[in-house]
Amino acid sequence: MLLLFIVGDMLGGGIYTLVGEVGGEVGGAIWAAFAAAFILAALTACAYAELVSKYPKAAGAALYTNKAFHRPFFTFMVAFAVMASGITSASTLARGFAGDALGEFVDVRVIPVAIAFLIVVALINARGIAESVRVNALLTLIEVGGLILIIVIGFAALGDADADFSRNLEFKEGVTPFFAILSGAGLAFYALIGFEDSVNIAEEVHEPSRNYPRILFGGLAIAGTLYLLVTLVASGVVPTAELAGSSAPLVLVGEQGPLGLDPKVFAAITLFALANGALINMIMASRLVYGMAEEGIVPGFFGRVLSGRRTPITAIVFTTVIGLILVSTGDLGTLADTTVLLLLCAFTIVNIAVLVLRRDEVEHDHFRAPTIAPILGAIVCVVLIVDNEGEIFLRAGLLLLLGAVLWVLAYAGGHRSSGDGEPTALTE
């Protein structure tokens, strides 16, 4: 079940929308950017495997930050960065939903549809977690089936006269391959996030110290293999310029060759995949805000629940409003880059925390990552953080500033943190 959770979480809507965006950055060798992103993900996965098997508790990056540094505000900012990345990710998927995939059915304007999409996601989220999980399970099956179908159709289409598998060895003109891959890897990494969410169910796993690491790496390998196959066939059967010009590039791949299907089939699959990813991210973001309110580290107002449904209605409204602002002001690539930047900040801290916590011995056996893995993981994260434009830093910075304001408001409302770094509420 853990393996299915990890694979399902990683195989989100990112691959359905960002193949073309990555192609625009790197050229025809899209697979190279995804391979580089996979290596980064594997390095950070080593850090998570050690920390989860050492401390099999929910809370993820915030827990490790607190244990390593004992700075409540720092811990909160890491948690808020993870929460904000969920909102920016959902906003990315909303822009993709309102783009070329939906355009196969109706002629629409992107921003109004993206806004309506996030509102519908919020309504499902407010309906209840049971309903949301059932929708998620169905959509996961659809999106996984869609990727497998794309691979089969793509390989069959490689025999067409217009196909050219050698495009997989071409890089963007005027840019050295190294910097092209580096630039593309930052975007491609968006399609590989999701494995870190599994740390929040570590307490539910039988013998997590033994089982979690191998299942984590197994899930990462399955998702990475599928992604590499998809990118290889996509670049081979559709010219890079066409992929780069589409917000639903896999729809173009799905209509190629002797097994090609009506574009509307893959447009529909793409829409399901995007909806699934957005729902998962908004559930995570709203529950994180609610959890922080319950712990007294953001104003208690965010802990209010909907009467009868017991869903965190204030947190859902708050995260949705931020999402609406983001989809109205950023494009697909910008929002994806902001998501990755926020997560890279958290991943940098997690990799450093591994090394800091080596001095904290525990009684049970656990996975121990090669020391070079968290060192390289932190370095690569910093390199990818630096390789961003000013607009990306501005968006991420404004979101983190919002988090700092909420922290101050929580203190002004009578909340503080206890001496051991665990937040407590002084007033109700």
C-alpha positions, 0 to 999 in steps of 0.5 A, a space after each residue: 500500500 505504501 508503494 502504491 501511495 508513493 507511486 500515485 503521489 509522484 505520478 501527478 499532473 506535472 508530467 502531463 504539462 511540463 514535458 513541453 516546458 522542459 523541452 523549451 529549456 533543454 531542447 530535444 534531450 528532454 530525458 536528460 533533464 528528467 534524469 538529472 532531476 531524478 538523481 537530485 530526487 534520489 539524493 534527497 530520498 536518501 536523506 528522507 529514508 534515513 530520517 524516517 527510519 530513524 524517527 518514524 513519525 509524521 510531520 516530515 521536514 518540520 520534525 527534522 528541522 525541529 530536532 536538528 536546530 531547536 528553533 521554533 520560528 525556523 521550524 515553522 518557516 520550513 513547514 510553511 514553505 512546504 505548505 506554500 509549495 502545495 498551493 503553488 503546485 495546485 495553481 500550476 496544475 490549474 493553469 495547465 487544466 485551463 490550457 490546451 487540454 480543455 481547449 480540445 473540448 471548448 474555447 476558454 480563457 485560461 484565468 477564469 477557468 483556472 479560478 473556477 477549477 480551484 473553487 471546485 477543488 475547494 468544494 470537494 476538499 470542504 465536502 470531506 476527506 473520505 470523498 476526496 480520497 475516493 476521487 483521488 483513487 479513481 483519478 490515480 488509476 486513470 493517470 497511470 493508465 494514461 502514461 502507460 498508453 502514451 508509452 505504447 502509442 509512442 513506441 509504435 509511432 517511432 516507425 513513422 516517417 516524421 519520427 526522429 529518435 535522434 532528437 533525444 540527443 539535441 540540445 537547445 541552440 546557443 546554450 551549453 548542454 550542462 546549463 541546458 540540463 541544469 535549467 531543464 532539471 529545475 522544471 523537471 523536478 516538479 514532476 518528481 516531487 511527491 515522494 516526500 509526502 509519504 513521510 507523513 504516513 510513516 507511523 502507519 507503516 509496519 516496521 518502518 525502519 526496515 520497510 520504508 527505505 526500500 519501498 521509497 526507492 522502489 517507488 522512485 525507480 518506478 516513477 522515474 522509469 515511466 517518466 524517462 520512457 515518456 520523455 524519450 518517445 515524446 521527443 522522438 515522435 513530436 518536434 521539440 518546438 511543437 511540444 514546447 508550444 503546448 501546455 498539454 504536450 502528451 495530447 500531441 504524442 497520443 495522436 501519433 502513429 498507427 495506434 494514435 487516438 482521438 486527441 480528446 481521449 488524452 485531453 480528458 486523461 490529462 484533465 483528470 491527472 491535473 485535477 487529481 494533483 491539484 486536489 492532493 496538494 490542496 488537501 495537504 496545504 489546508 490540513 497543514 494550516 489547520 494543524 499549525 492552528 491547532 498547535 498554536 503557531 498560526 492564529 487560532 482562526 485557521 483552526 475553525 471547522 465546517 459544522 457537520 462536515 468537520 473539514 477545516 473550512 477557514 484553512 481551505 478558504 485561506 489556501 484557495 484565496 492564495 491559489 486564486 491570486 497565484 493563477 491570476 498572476 503567474 504562468 505555467 512555468 513560473 508557478 512550477 518554478 516557484 513550487 520547486 524553489 520552495 521545496 528545494 529550500 526545505 530539501 536543503 534543510 532536510 539534507 543538512 539535518 541528516 548530518 546534524 542528527 548523526 550525533 543523535 543515536 537511537 536504540 533501533 536499527 535504521 537506514 544510514 545514507 552514504 555521507 556523500 548523499 546528503 552533502 551532494 543533495 544539499 549542494 545540488 539543491 542550493 545550485 538549483 535554487 540559485 539558478 532561478 530568475 528574480 520573479 521566482 524569488 519574489 513570488 516565493 519570498 512574498 509567500 514566506 513573508 506571509 508566513 512570517 506575518 502569521 507567526 507574528 499574529 499568532 504571538 500577538 494573539 497570545 501564543 508562544 512556543 515552549 522551551 523544548 521547541 514544541 508550540 503550545 497555546 496560551 489562550 483559546 
